[in-house]
């Protein structure tokens, strides 16, 4: 290939194996040799990079001059810049000004999406009806607590700004509980900011608690603002099964939503994307159906967790490829024909501590619906809840052409898999 042609897809910090395979398959179909490259911050530990990546590029993200120098040999070949994962979005925003001829979101829209407070303000300004009541608090003062009680009311949710999606997210039912949670939250935030040399003032978002059914939709938005929505996913959090935590316990697609409700969910999804002025990206939008309306929990310019596997199994959608195509200025390849039902479940012990017993794995492996069983921790490892930065012990993906048989296997899975601390 003539090296003046656009043949290079640049991934920020990491390139998942599914994305590399999707790019390779696309190259074969088009009979055009697309190459992959991963750029990473040389000032940090080198990330694990898939062996099939063609180029690995080290760059000092803190230096504009170094970014320019590093990207210069590749600029004429760049076809797209791709970011997979919430924690890499800020780095994508840093690189965007230096890839001016690519189709990308603006740096501002990327940063709004990583700051829960900025996100809420954008949503509320665009359409207050799709956002819960919220306010920002900077200290745990008596006056601040009175304002929260008056403006938001209980129950409410505490969310630190600029931290991972479920980290330190807590529900509070009364003023005494809120005071305790805020003291703990500000203490932890200050330590995290200090450890990461962050200079901004710690801030906490207080939101009206929305008690309803949770759904999510992944979408593709092109450079002109045209949005294609993928089928919705039903989400249940750990709180729904007795955990004091908001981690995503189960995800299932397709849902039982009517066509009218799907249309309403898609309409709110599109409003959320436009509120943040996102373009040339995939978007993951989390929704709550409460009091007959969909409201936005949060959104980000990325793929939802496990969605590339869920959409492939249930609808034949190559989500990983579409994430690349939309950033190349190409139309995503869509399909809403149902092939079957997919569920993803994540398992934690009910108490934090050291794992003493794991049982039922053989029963799980015998399930007809089982696609993958991934074990992240073993006996002797310490477990923490997601809100405290912990990782699940097991991630399980199930698929079955029949919904009733999938639900039966979910029941068997929940009964047999035991984790004790």
ABEGO torsion letter per residue (X at the ends): XBAABBABBBBBGBBBAAAAAAAAAAAAAAGBBBBBBBBBBAABBBBBBBAABABBBBBBAABAAAAAAAAAAAAAABABBBBBEAAAAAAAAAAAAABAABBBBBAAAAAAAABAAAAAAAAAAABAAABBBBBBBABBBAAAAAAAAAAAEOBBBBBBBGBBAABGBBBBABAAAAAAAAAAAAAAAAAAAAAAGBABBBBBBBBBBBBBBBBBBBBBBBAAGBBBBBBBBBBBBAAAAGBBBABBABBBOBBABBAAAAAAAAAAAAAAAAAAGBBGBBBBBBBBBBGGBBBBABBBBBBBBGAAAAAAAAAGBBAAAAAAAAAAGBBBBBBABBAEBBBBBBBBBABBEBBABBBGAAAAAABAABABBBBABBBGBBBBBAAAGBBBABBBBBBBABAAAAAAAAAAAAAABBBBX
